[in-house]
Amino acid sequence: MHSPHKTELNSEQPMDTQMSEPSSEPPSQPPSQPPSEPPQLQNDNITISPENQPQNSSDSSSQQQQQQQEQDPNPNPTLPRKRRRRKKFFTELTATTSLSKTRKNDVAKDCDDEALIAISVGFPVDSLTEEEIEANVVKTIGGSEQSNYIIVRNHILARWRSDVNVWLTYDKAVKSIRSEHKGLVDVAYRFLIEHGYINFGVSPEIKAKKNSSFDGIERGSVIVIGAGLAGLVAARQLVFLGFKVCILEGRDRPGGRVKTKRMFDGGGGGDGDGLVAAADLGGSVLTGVNGNPLGVLARQLDLPLHKVRDICPLYMPDGKCVDSEVDSRVEVLFNKLLERVCKLRQAMIDEVKSVDVPLGTALEAFRRVYKVAEDKEERMLLNWHLANLEYANATLMSNLSMAYWDQDDPYEMGGDHCFIPGGNETFVRALAEGLPIFYGRTVECIKYGSDGVLVCTDGQQFRADMALCTVPLGVLKKESIKFVPDLPQSKKDAIHRLGFGLLNKVVMLFPTNFWGGNIDTFGHLTEDLSMRGEFFLFYSYASVSGGPLLVALVAGEAALRFEMMSPLESVKRVLEVLKDIFHPKGIVVPEPVQAVCTRWGKDEFAYGSYSYVAVGSSGDDYDILSESIGDGRVFFAGEATSKQYPATMHGAFMSGMREAANILRVTKRKSQSSVPFNATTNIDEENDDLDNLFVKPDLSFGSFSALFNPNPNDLDSSSILRVKIGGAVSNSPSLYLYALLSKKQVIQLSQIEGDENRMRMLNHDFGVSLVGKKGLSSTAESLIANIKLLRPQLNEAENGLVHGKDSCIMEE
């Protein structure tokens, strides 16, 4: 959910002899990174997608920067340094991790284009993933069948990635494969489509294809808890896999920790006319576009990607630009400190398997031993780098596990880090379209057992075969949701061990871009070491937001203190920092037109920003958190369930796809056993009369229909309103909710254009909430009985002459 702005040791930088190692030791390995896809092979009918093509634009970039510097009101006295956004120095602890092997650059020498695309997506080059092994894609692990399967799988994947707007049919996939491998095409195509590696996204053709079951089979029902990226992606995929789905969301909007704020100038009045900028208050940067599913969505939506430029000048508290030589020296020393820690932890883990200490403690110990950054300016620079790490991990250095804080490095997405013009809400809106989402439903309890699940919100109950919980780790830590039976101890322990940290932002819309247009980031140093993360880094969104927008980041201990400050005080302190930087240069810092301060730690639907590996935890805890419970009744998704891609938007996205495939796998396994799995298909048999009455409603408009009291002259008499939920995805069995209204209110609703406006009138004007069948009052039961007496066609329905009953997965 973030863009870790991290430094990387540059090979051209001078080595400091004070921390040099004896020549007998092997050199430290640079961080592994998935290679970029090379250009298209001449004998292949595959077009490599633009997101995966290597970019060599250094010449044009330098010319562009030179032109911008000439126009910029803030020329820097020294050349700003490039600071890579990447964790680094993770030492491989298990030699059998095949994926980490594929991430080294020398793999590119032996792989063709298709294999490189597969690697960028996350597949090993010469072995199967755990998902593929569970899916039994080959009869025997290893051997020629597996090798041929991998080639076929990579080919299909590359074919679709060449044009992500078009549905790749099985016929197209099999067309270019030799006939003797048709069986492998069957297996690979089905695996890739069921697990969401191909034919996913929001292009018109793909959305149309995914509105109903791909194989025509109607499976069980699933309640998805949370309408963040993981929940939205999972729901769309589950509908495609044949499941009946609804989403419960506590907020009044989709997106979760992805939230775009529309900023207005003073003359807009908030009505839309004055809209000038869009700011991401939560997840903001696409951290690597090679293989990134959000990069696919951007292409489908024709969204231009703005590369976050690596140039990041640093400023002293008095506004002077940091001396380039001092900057280089401290950056080298900082990276070397991390190297020493990595070698220490490897030795400790080899000798004592369970030792772990805070990363901050180890770094400080080495700093003192090697006498690094004893000068005041150097110490401020070192603390800026430490604040950068605290930003990337959303917590203090004292909380990070020395052994495993960067365990996800081998899986990092390659490619540029990018902004999305207009904000990431564009993705959210596209993914949420047409899905049955119930807002304002804060889940309080999840009960599960052999007969399904019962999800309880404030005053309502929802019943289904399975539930998918996508709430943030912070909510699980707070125990805001009660599980009955209780969660297994292993999962409770993992929830306790993993960390869930905090990052806050101050978003400011200014009347002018006074900081200049040649950079996307700049940093600020502070003398107060305890507040090193306060406004230490600024992001300029001027090139993508639609207006002169500046975002100040607050990380580490400062992020915790920030939540106790008033917004006015926070903005005041940011302006003081900006004035310290720009006033000495003769640049006036104006008052912001509008400012927004985040408080993610106080958000009751998050209680923080994103996960990290705390002391005593490891990457295994992400896997434990992702495990289902109740013999396949309750599943878990979200960034904190992704060992490979935690704390990222694409990690949340991919976890939703993963769990949709897991739900399908469990459902297939259950259907093959002697125990019936779809235990909830008949939960509403007692309400057959109501279903049959609605076969012929008294009034129908849009997704609404109504049954009136038999007394035709009384407008104040009670009526039963039924609302069909699901919209475009309702090709699967429909979901219905009910309300008791007066006949007059129903008629008023029918005169309103559009279901969305009708729902707004129902909720806000009438103050009515929809309920399941069992939530209807005794008044409704009496009304049903009266209508039955005057509906002769009901007898025909009971004799099987009238059809159209739909099952409902919700009850009150």
C-alpha positions in Angstrom: 0.0 0.0 0.0 2.9 2.2 -0.2 6.0 3.1 -2.1 9.1 2.4 0.0 11.5 5.1 -0.9 14.8 3.3 -0.2 18.4 3.8 -1.1 20.5 1.3 -2.9 24.3 1.1 -3.0 25.6 2.4 -6.3 28.5 0.6 -7.7 30.2 3.9 -8.9 30.3 5.3 -5.4 33.6 5.2 -3.5 34.0 2.6 -0.8 34.8 3.9 2.7 37.9 2.2 4.1 36.7 2.6 7.6 34.2 -0.2 7.2 36.1 -2.4 4.6 36.0 -6.2 5.0 39.0 -8.5 4.8 39.6 -9.7 1.2 39.0 -13.3 2.2 35.3 -12.7 2.7 33.0 -13.0 -0.3 31.5 -9.9 -1.7 27.9 -9.1 -0.7 25.2 -9.9 -3.2 23.1 -7.2 -4.6 19.3 -7.6 -4.2 17.8 -9.9 -6.7 15.3 -8.4 -9.1 13.1 -9.9 -11.8 14.5 -9.1 -15.3 12.6 -7.0 -17.7 11.2 -8.7 -20.8 13.4 -8.4 -23.9 11.9 -7.4 -27.2 9.6 -9.7 -29.2 11.2 -12.7 -31.0 10.9 -12.7 -34.7 9.3 -16.2 -35.0 6.7 -15.6 -32.3 3.2 -14.2 -32.8 3.4 -12.5 -29.4 3.5 -8.8 -28.7 5.2 -8.0 -25.5 3.1 -5.6 -23.5 4.3 -2.1 -23.0 4.4 -2.6 -19.2 7.0 -5.2 -19.7 9.2 -3.7 -22.3 12.6 -2.4 -21.1 12.9 1.3 -21.2 16.1 3.1 -22.1 15.3 6.7 -21.9 18.2 8.1 -20.0 19.2 10.4 -22.8 15.8 11.9 -23.2 15.3 12.0 -19.5 18.5 14.0 -19.0 17.5 16.4 -21.8 14.1 16.8 -20.2 15.6 17.4 -16.8 17.9 20.0 -18.2 15.0 21.9 -19.8 13.0 21.7 -16.6 15.9 23.0 -14.5 16.2 25.9 -16.8 12.5 26.8 -16.2 12.4 25.8 -12.6 12.3 28.6 -10.0 14.3 26.4 -7.6 17.6 25.3 -9.2 19.7 23.1 -6.8 23.3 24.1 -6.1 24.3 20.4 -6.2 23.1 17.6 -8.3 20.3 15.7 -6.5 21.0 12.1 -5.8 18.9 9.1 -7.1 17.4 7.1 -4.3 15.9 3.8 -5.3 12.6 2.7 -3.8 13.5 -0.8 -2.8 14.3 -2.9 0.3 17.6 -4.5 0.0 20.2 -6.9 1.5 17.8 -9.8 2.2 20.0 -12.9 2.7 18.4 -16.0 1.4 17.8 -18.3 4.4 16.5 -21.4 2.5 18.4 -22.7 -0.4 15.3 -24.5 -1.7 13.3 -21.4 -2.5 13.1 -21.8 -6.2 11.3 -18.5 -6.8 14.2 -16.5 -5.3 16.6 -18.3 -7.7 14.6 -17.1 -10.7 14.8 -13.5 -9.6 18.5 -13.2 -10.3 19.5 -11.3 -13.5 21.5 -14.2 -15.0 18.3 -16.1 -15.5 17.6 -13.7 -18.5 20.5 -15.4 -20.4 18.7 -18.7 -20.5 15.0 -17.7 -20.7 13.0 -16.7 -23.7 10.4 -13.9 -23.8 7.5 -16.0 -22.5 9.5 -17.3 -19.6 10.5 -13.8 -18.6 6.9 -12.7 -18.6 6.0 -15.6 -16.4 8.8 -14.7 -14.0 7.6 -11.1 -13.8 4.1 -12.4 -12.8 5.6 -14.6 -10.1 6.1 -18.0 -11.6 9.4 -20.0 -11.1 11.4 -20.5 -14.2 11.8 -24.3 -13.9 9.5 -25.5 -11.2 5.8 -25.4 -10.2 4.2 -23.1 -7.7 2.4 -24.5 -4.7 -0.9 -23.6 -6.3 0.0 -25.7 -9.4 1.0 -28.6 -7.3 -2.3 -28.5 -5.3 -4.1 -28.3 -8.7 -2.4 -31.5 -9.9 -1.4 -29.9 -13.2 1.0 -32.8 -13.8 1.0 -36.4 -12.8 4.6 -36.4 -11.6 6.7 -33.6 -10.2 9.8 -33.1 -12.3 10.5 -34.7 -15.6 9.5 -34.0 -19.2 5.8 -33.6 -18.5 6.5 -30.8 -16.1 8.9 -29.1 -18.4 6.4 -29.2 -21.3 3.6 -27.9 -19.0 5.7 -24.9 -18.0 6.4 -24.0 -21.6 2.7 -24.3 -22.4 1.7 -22.3 -19.4 4.1 -19.5 -20.2 3.0 -19.4 -23.8 -0.7 -19.0 -22.8 0.2 -16.3 -20.2 2.3 -14.4 -22.8 -0.5 -14.6 -25.4 -3.0 -12.9 -23.1 -0.5 -10.4 -21.8 0.1 -9.3 -25.4 -3.5 -7.9 -25.5 -5.1 -7.6 -22.1 -8.2 -6.0 -23.4 -9.3 -9.1 -25.3 -10.6 -12.4 -23.9 -8.2 -15.2 -24.7 -10.3 -18.2 -25.7 -9.3 -21.8 -25.3 -9.3 -22.1 -29.1 -6.8 -19.3 -29.5 -4.6 -20.7 -26.7 -4.5 -24.2 -28.2 -4.1 -23.0 -31.8 -0.3 -22.5 -31.7 0.5 -25.6 -29.6 1.3 -29.0 -31.1 -1.5 -31.5 -30.9 0.3 -34.0 -28.7 0.4 -31.3 -26.0 -3.4 -30.6 -26.1 -3.9 -32.2 -22.7 -1.4 -29.8 -21.2 -3.2 -26.9 -22.8 -6.4 -28.0 -21.2 -4.8 -28.1 -17.8 -2.8 -24.9 -18.1 -5.6 -22.9 -19.5 -8.0 -23.9 -16.8 -5.5 -23.3 -14.1 -4.6 -19.8 -15.3 -8.2 -18.8 -15.8 -9.4 -20.2 -12.4 -6.5 -18.6 -10.5 -6.9 -15.2 -12.2 -3.6 -15.1 -14.1 -5.4 -14.5 -17.5 -8.7 -12.9 -18.6 -9.0 -10.7 -15.5 -9.6 -7.0 -15.2 -12.1 -4.3 -16.3 -12.0 -4.0 -20.1 -15.5 -4.1 -21.6 -15.0 -7.5 -23.2 -13.6 -9.1 -20.1 -16.2 -7.6 -17.7 -19.0 -8.9 -20.0 -17.5 -12.4 -20.0 -17.1 -12.5 -16.2 -20.6 -11.6 -15.3 -21.7 -15.3 -15.0 -20.3 -18.7 -14.4 -17.5 -19.6 -16.8 -18.5 -23.3 -17.0 -22.3 -22.9 -16.4 -22.1 -24.5 -13.0 -23.8 -22.8 -10.1 -21.8 -23.4 -6.9 -22.2 -22.2 -3.3 -22.7 -18.8 -1.8 -20.0 -16.6 -0.3 -20.1 -13.5 1.9 -17.1 -11.2 1.3 -16.3 -9.1 4.3 -14.7 -5.9 3.2 -14.8 -3.9 -0.1 -11.1 -3.2 -0.4 -9.1 -4.3 -3.3 -8.9 -7.9 -2.0 -12.6 -8.1 -1.5 -13.6 -6.5 -4.8 -11.2 -8.7 -6.8 -12.3 -11.9 -5.0 -16.0 -11.1 -5.5 -15.7 -10.5 -9.2 -13.7 -13.7 -9.6 -16.1 -15.7 -7.5 -19.1 -14.6 -9.6 -17.1 -15.8 -12.7 -16.4 -19.1 -10.9 -20.2 -19.7 -10.4 -20.7 -18.5 -6.8 -23.4 -16.4 -5.4 -21.8 -13.4 -3.7 -22.5 -10.4 -1.6 -20.0 -7.9 0.0 -20.4 -6.4 3.5 -18.6 -3.1 3.9 -18.5 -1.0 7.1 -17.6 2.2 5.3 -19.9 4.2 3.1 -17.6 3.7 0.1 -15.5 0.9 -1.5 -11.7 0.8 -1.5 -10.7 0.4 2.1 -7.2 1.8 2.6 -7.3 3.0 -1.0 -9.0 6.3 -0.8 -8.8 9.3 -3.3 -9.8 12.7 -1.9 -11.2 15.2 -4.4 -9.7 18.6 -3.6 -11.5 21.8 -4.4 -10.4 25.4 -4.8 -12.0 28.2 -2.8 -14.6 29.0 -5.5 -15.9 25.6 -6.1 -18.0 25.3 -2.9 -17.6 21.5 -3.0 -20.2 21.1 -5.7 -17.8 19.9 -8.4 -17.2 23.1 -10.3 -14.1 23.9 -8.3 -12.5 20.5 -8.6 -8.8 20.9 -9.4 -7.0 18.0 -7.9 -7.2 14.4 -6.7 -5.1 13.1 -3.8 -4.5 9.5 -2.7 -4.8 9.5 1.1 -4.0 5.8 1.4 -2.3 3.5 -1.2 -0.8 5.7 -3.7 2.1 4.3 -5.7 2.2 1.3 -8.0 5.4 -0.3 -6.7 6.8 -1.9 -9.9 4.7 -2.3 -13.1 6.3 -5.4 -14.6 3.8 -8.2 -14.0 1.7 -6.0 -11.7 -2.0 -6.7 -12.1 -2.8 -3.1 -11.4 -0.6 -2.2 -14.3 -2.9 -4.5 -16.4 -5.9 -2.5 -15.1 -4.2 0.8 -16.0 -3.7 -0.4 -19.6 -7.3 -1.6 -19.8 -8.6 1.7 -18.6 -6.2 3.7 -20.9 -4.6 5.3 -17.9 -1.2 6.9 -18.5 1.4 5.9 -16.0 3.6 8.6 -14.5 7.0 7.3 -13.5 8.1 8.6 -10.1 11.4 10.2 -10.9 14.3 9.0 -8.8 15.8 12.5 -8.3 15.3 13.4 -4.7 17.2 16.4 -3.3 17.6 16.7 0.5 17.5 19.9 2.4 19.0 20.9 5.7 16.9 22.5 8.4 18.1 25.9 7.3 17.1 25.2 3.7 20.5 24.6 2.3 20.8 21.6 -0.1 22.8 18.8 1.4 26.4 18.7 0.1 26.7 16.0 -2.6 29.9 14.5 -1.2 28.6 14.2 2.3 25.3 12.8 0.9 27.3 10.1 -1.1 29.5 9.2 1.8 26.6 8.7 4.3 24.5 6.8 1.8 27.4 4.4 1.2 27.9 4.0 5.0 24.2 3.5 5.6 24.1 0.7 3.0 27.3 -0.9 4.5 25.6 -0.9 8.0 22.8 -2.9 6.5 25.3 -5.3 4.9 26.9 -5.9 8.3 23.5 -6.6 9.9 22.7 -9.1 7.1 26.0 -11.0 7.6 25.4 -10.9 11.4 21.9 -12.3 11.2 22.9 -15.1 8.8 25.6 -16.2 11.2 23.2 -16.0 14.1 20.5 -17.9 12.3 23.0 -20.6 11.2 24.1 -21.1 14.8 21.0 -20.3 16.8 17.8 -21.0 14.9 15.4 -18.8 16.9 17.4 -15.6 17.6 15.9 -12.3 16.7 16.6 -8.7 17.8 15.3 -5.3 16.6 16.8 -4.1 13.4 17.3 -0.7 14.9 19.3 -2.1 17.8 21.7 -4.0 15.5 22.2 -1.0 13.2 22.9 1.3 16.2 25.4 -1.2 17.6 27.3 -1.3 14.3 27.1 2.5 13.9 28.9 2.9 17.2 31.4 0.2 16.6 32.4 1.7 13.2 32.0 5.3 14.4 29.6 6.1 11.6 27.9 9.5 11.4 29.4 11.1 14.4 29.3 14.5 12.7 26.0 16.4 13.2 25.2 16.8 9.5 26.1 13.2 8.8 23.9 12.1 11.8 21.0 14.0 10.4 21.5 12.4 7.0 21.7 8.9 8.5 18.5 9.5 10.4 16.8 10.6 7.2 17.7 7.1 5.7 16.4 5.5 8.9 13.2 7.5 8.6 12.9 6.2 5.0 13.1 2.6 6.2 10.4 3.4 8.9 8.2 4.8 6.1 8.7 1.7 3.9 7.8 -0.6 6.8 5.3 1.7 8.6 6.9 1.3 12.0 9.8 2.3 14.2 13.2 0.6 13.6 12.9 -0.8 17.2 9.9 -2.9 16.1 11.4 -4.5 13.0 12.7 -8.0 13.0 16.4 -8.0 12.2 16.1 -11.5 10.8 13.1 -11.2 8.5 12.1 -7.5 8.0 12.9 -7.7 4.3 11.8 -11.3 3.7 9.7 -10.3 0.7 12.6 -8.8 -1.3 13.1 -11.8 -3.6 9.6 -11.5 -4.9 9.6 -7.7 -5.6 7.8 -6.5 -8.8 10.2 -5.2 -11.3 9.8 -2.0 -13.3 9.2 1.6 -12.6 7.2 3.0 -9.6 4.3 5.0 -10.9 1.5 7.4 -10.1 -2.0 7.0 -11.6 -3.4 10.3 -12.9 -6.7 11.0 -11.0 -5.9 8.6 -8.2 -6.3 4.9 -7.5 -10.0 5.3 -6.9 -10.3 4.8 -10.6 -9.3 1.2 -10.1 -11.8 0.8 -7.2 -14.7 2.3 -9.1 -14.1 -0.1 -12.0 -13.8 -3.1 -9.8 -16.8 -2.3 -7.7 -19.2 -1.6 -10.6 -22.1 -4.0 -10.6 -21.2 -5.9 -7.5 -23.8 -6.3 -4.6 -22.1 -4.3 -1.9 -23.9 -3.4 1.3 -22.4 -0.3 2.8 -22.6 0.7 6.5 -22.6 -3.0 7.5 -19.9 -3.3 10.3 -19.4 -7.0 10.9 -19.4 -7.9 14.6 -19.4 -11.7 14.5 -18.7 -14.6 12.2 -20.2 -17.9 13.2 -19.2 -21.0 11.2 -19.8 -24.7 11.3 -20.7 -27.7 9.3 -23.9 -26.0 8.1 -22.3 -22.9 6.7 -21.6 -19.4 8.1 -23.6 -16.7 9.8 -22.2 -13.2 9.6 -23.7 -10.7 12.1 -23.8 -7.0 11.6 -25.6 -4.4 13.7 -29.1 -5.8 13.7 -28.7 -8.0 10.6 -27.6 -11.5 9.9 -26.3 -12.9 6.6 -26.1 -16.6 6.0 -24.0 -18.4 3.3 -22.0 -21.5 2.6 -18.6 -19.7 3.1 -17.2 -16.3 4.1 -14.1 -14.5 2.9 -12.7 -12.1 5.5 -10.5 -9.3 4.0 -10.4 -6.9 6.9 -7.0 -5.3 7.7 -4.7 -6.9 10.2 -5.3 -4.0 12.6 -9.0 -4.9 12.9 -8.0 -8.5 13.7 -5.5 -7.3 16.3 -8.3 -5.2 17.9 -10.5 -8.3 18.0 -13.3 -6.1 16.6 -14.8 -9.2 15.0 -15.8 -12.2 17.2 -15.3 -15.6 15.7 -17.5 -18.5 16.8 -15.8 -21.0 17.4 -12.7 -18.9 18.3 -9.8 -18.7 15.8 -7.3 -21.5 16.1 -4.4 -20.6 18.4 -1.9 -20.7 15.6 -3.8 -18.0 13.7 -4.2 -15.9 16.9 -0.5 -16.2 17.5 0.3 -15.1 14.0 -2.0 -12.1 14.3 -0.2 -11.2 17.5 3.3 -11.6 16.2 2.9 -9.7 12.9 3.1 -6.0 13.1 0.6 -3.5 11.7 2.2 -0.1 11.4 1.3 3.5 10.7 2.0 6.1 8.0 0.2 9.4 7.8 0.0 12.2 5.3 -0.7 15.9 5.0 -2.1 16.6 1.6 -2.0 20.3 0.6 -3.5 22.0 -2.5 -1.7 25.2 -3.3 -2.6 28.0 -5.6 0.7 27.6 -7.5 3.5 25.0 -7.9 6.2 27.0 -6.0 8.5 23.9 -5.6 9.1 23.4 -9.3 8.4 20.8 -11.8 11.6 18.9 -12.3 11.2 16.6 -9.3 8.6 14.3 -7.9 10.1 14.1 -4.4 12.3 16.1 -2.1 13.4 15.4 1.5 13.9 17.4 4.7 16.4 16.8 7.5 15.8 17.5 11.1 17.9 18.0 14.2 15.4 16.3 16.5 16.3 12.6 16.1 13.1 11.4 17.8 11.1 13.2 15.1 13.2 12.3 12.1 10.1 10.9 10.3 8.0 14.1 10.6 7.6 15.6 7.1 10.9 14.0 6.1 9.7 13.4 2.5 7.4 15.3 0.2 5.7 13.9 -2.9 4.7 16.3 -5.7 1.5 15.2 -7.4 1.4 18.3 -9.6 2.0 16.2 -12.8 -0.8 13.7 -12.2 -3.4 15.2 -9.7 -4.8 17.9 -11.9 -3.4 20.7 -9.7 -0.5 21.9 -7.6 -0.7 19.2 -4.9 2.0 18.4 -2.4 2.0 15.5 0.1 4.1 15.5 3.2 4.8 12.0 4.8 4.9 11.3 8.5 6.6 8.1 9.5 8.0 6.3 12.6 7.5 7.8 16.0 6.4 11.0 14.4 3.4 9.2 12.8 2.2 8.2 16.3 2.5 11.7 17.7 0.9 13.1 14.6 -2.4 11.5 15.5 -2.6 13.5 18.7 -2.1 16.8 16.9 -4.9 19.0 15.6 -5.1 19.3 11.8 -4.5 23.1 12.1 -1.3 22.5 14.1 -0.1 19.8 11.6 -0.6 22.0 8.6 1.2 24.9 10.4 4.2 22.7 11.1 4.4 21.6 7.5 4.3 25.2 6.2 7.1 26.1 8.6 9.3 23.3 7.1 8.5 24.4 3.6 9.3 28.0 4.4 12.6 27.0 5.9 13.5 25.3 2.6 12.2 27.9 0.1 12.3 31.3 1.8 16.1 31.4 1.8 15.9 31.0 -2.0 13.5 33.9 -2.3 10.5 31.7 -3.1 7.3 32.6 -1.3 5.3 29.7 0.2 1.6 30.6 -0.1 -1.1 29.4 2.2 -2.7 26.2 0.9 -6.2 26.4 -0.6 -7.2 23.2 1.1 -5.4 20.7 3.3 -6.3 17.2 4.6 -4.6 15.2 7.4 -4.9 11.5 7.6 -5.4 9.6 10.9 -5.2 5.9 9.8 -4.4 4.8 13.3 -7.7 6.1 14.6 -9.7 4.6 11.6 -12.0 2.0 13.1 -12.0 0.0 9.9 -8.2 -0.2 9.7 -6.4 0.8 12.9 -3.2 1.5 10.9 -1.7 1.5 7.5 0.0 -1.7 6.5 1.8 -4.8 7.9 5.4 -5.4 8.7 7.5 -8.3 10.1 7.9 -7.5 13.8 10.6 -8.9 16.1 9.8 -12.5 16.7 7.7 -12.8 13.6 8.6 -14.1 10.1 7.2 -14.5 6.6 5.6 -17.8 7.8 3.1 -15.7 9.8 1.7 -14.3 6.6 1.0 -17.8 5.4 -0.6 -18.8 8.7 -2.9 -15.7 8.4 -4.0 -16.8 4.9 -5.1 -20.3 6.0 -8.8 -21.1 6.0 -10.6 -22.3 9.1 -13.6 -24.4 9.9 -12.8 -27.1 7.3 -13.1 -24.6 4.4 -15.8 -22.3 5.8 -14.0 -19.1 6.5 -11.1 -17.8 4.2 -8.8 -14.8 4.6 -7.3 -12.3 2.1 -5.7 -8.9 2.2 -2.1 -7.6 2.0 -1.3 -9.1 5.4 -2.0 -12.6 4.1 0.5 -12.2 1.3 4.0 -13.4 2.1 5.4 -12.4 -1.2 3.8 -9.0 -1.6 2.8 -7.6 1.8 2.0 -4.0 2.4 1.2 -3.4 -1.3 -1.9 -2.8 -3.3 -1.0 -5.5 -5.8 -0.5 -7.9 -2.8 -4.1 -7.3 -1.7 -5.3 -7.7 -5.3 -3.5 -11.0 -5.8 -4.6 -12.3 -2.4 -8.2 -11.9 -3.5 -7.6 -13.9 -6.6 -5.7 -16.6 -4.6 -8.6 -17.0 -2.2 -11.3 -17.2 -4.9 -9.3 -20.1 -6.4 -9.0 -21.7 -2.9 -12.8 -21.4 -2.4 -13.3 -23.1 -5.7 -10.9 -25.9 -4.9 -12.5 -26.5 -1.5 -16.0 -26.5 -3.0 -15.0 -29.1 -5.6 -13.4 -31.3 -3.0 -16.6 -31.1 -0.8 -18.8 -31.8 -3.8 -16.9 -35.0 -4.4 -17.4 -36.2 -0.8 -20.5 -37.9 0.6 -21.3 -34.9 2.8 -23.5 -32.2 1.1 -21.7 -28.9 1.2 -24.3 -26.4 0.0 -26.1 -26.5 3.4 -27.9 -23.2 3.0 -29.7 -23.7 -0.3 -33.0 -24.4 1.6 -32.7 -22.0 4.5 -35.7 -20.0 3.3 -38.1 -22.8 2.4 -40.4 -21.5 5.1 -40.7 -18.3 3.0 -41.8 -20.0 -0.2 -45.1 -18.1 0.0 -43.4 -14.7 -0.2 -41.3 -15.9 -3.2 -44.3 -17.1 -5.0 -46.3 -13.9 -4.3 -43.5 -11.9 -5.9 -43.8 -13.9 -9.1 -46.5 -11.4 -9.9 -45.9 -8.2 -7.9 -48.4 -5.3 -7.8 -45.7 -2.8 -8.9 -42.3 -3.3 -10.5 -39.7 -0.7 -11.4 -36.0 -1.2 -12.0 -34.6 -3.6 -9.3 -37.6 -2.8 -7.1 -41.0 -4.6 -6.8 -43.8 -4.3 -4.3 -46.8 -6.2 -2.9 -49.7 -3.9 -1.7 -52.3 -4.4 1.0 -55.4 -5.8 -0.6 -57.3 -2.6 0.4 -56.8 -0.5 -2.8 -58.0 2.8 -1.4 -55.7 3.3 1.6 -52.4 5.0 0.6 -51.1 4.7 4.1 -51.6 0.9 4.2 -48.5 -1.3 4.5 -46.7 -2.7 1.5 -43.7 -5.1 1.2 -40.9 -3.8 -0.9 -38.4 -6.2 -2.5 -35.0 -5.1 -3.9 -33.0 -7.2 -6.2 -29.3 -6.9 -5.4 -26.5 -7.6 -7.9 -27.0 -5.5 -11.0 -24.8 -6.7 -13.8 -23.7 -9.8 -12.0 -27.1 -11.2 -11.4 -27.0 -13.9 -14.0 -26.2 -16.1 -11.0 -29.1 -16.7 -8.5 -30.3 -13.4 -7.3 -30.1 -11.8 -3.9 -33.2 -10.1 -2.5 -33.7 -7.8 0.5 -37.0 -6.4 1.9 -38.6 -3.5 3.6 -42.0 -2.6 5.0 -43.3 0.7 3.5 -46.5 2.5 3.0 -48.2 2.3 -0.4 -47.7 6.0 -0.8 -43.9 5.7 -0.2 -43.7 2.9 -2.7 -45.4 5.0 -5.4 -43.0 7.9 -4.6 -40.1 5.6 -5.1 -41.4 4.4 -8.4 -41.5 8.0 -9.7 -37.7 8.4 -9.1 -35.3 7.7 -11.9 -32.5 5.2 -11.4 -32.0 2.5 -8.7 -29.2 4.5 -7.0 -31.5 7.5 -6.5 -34.2 5.2 -5.2 -31.9 3.6 -2.7 -30.8 7.1 -1.5 -34.4 8.1 -1.0 -35.2 4.8 0.8 -32.2 5.2 3.2 -32.0 9.0 3.7 -35.5 10.3 3.1 -37.5 7.4 4.5 -35.0 6.2 7.0 -35.6 2.6 6.0 -33.0 -0.2 6.1 -33.4 -3.3 4.0 -33.5 -6.7 5.7 -33.6 -10.4 4.9 -36.8 -12.3 4.8 -36.5 -13.3 8.4 -36.1 -9.7 9.4 -39.6 -8.8 8.4 -41.9 -8.0 11.3 -45.1 -9.6 12.4 -46.9 -6.9 10.4 -45.4 -8.2 7.3 -46.4 -11.7 8.2 -50.0 -10.6 8.6 -49.9 -8.8 5.3 -48.5 -11.9 3.5 -51.4 -13.9 5.0 -54.0 -11.4 3.8 -52.5 -11.2 0.3 -52.6 -15.1 0.1 -56.3 -15.1 0.8 -56.9 -12.9 -2.2 -54.4 -14.4 -4.6 -55.9 -17.4 -6.3 -52.8 -17.8 -8.4 -50.9 -18.8 -5.3 -52.6 -22.2 -5.4 -51.4 -22.6 -8.9 -47.8 -21.7 -7.8 -48.0 -24.3 -5.0 -49.0 -26.9 -7.5 -45.9 -26.2 -9.6 -47.6 -24.2 -12.4 -45.8 -21.0 -11.6 -42.0 -20.9 -11.5 -39.3 -18.3 -10.8 -38.3 -18.8 -7.2 -34.8 -17.6 -6.5 -32.8 -18.6 -3.4 -31.5 -15.9 -1.1 -28.3 -16.1 0.9 -29.3 -13.5 3.5 -31.6 -13.7 6.5 -32.3 -11.4 9.3 
